[in-house]
């Protein structure tokens, strides 16, 4: 954010508290097994959960289960 805004006060006072809260929630774990692994990657769900629109269910369990690491939601900040 700082690279784009060049406004340290806004990043520090507006964005950072929100980012800290989001990170703390992931680290503590949320509903449906959503959380952060020890290496900092997000994980979600288990074999029987349907957490996104891509987890289609037909008469029971998801057809394309996407439990554990959420590859599409990971990012690297350099």
Secondary structure, 3 states (H helix, E strand, C coil): CHHHHCCHHHHHHHHHHHHHHHHHHHHHCCHHHCEECCCCCEEECCCCCCCCCCCCECCCCECCCCCEECHHHCCCCC
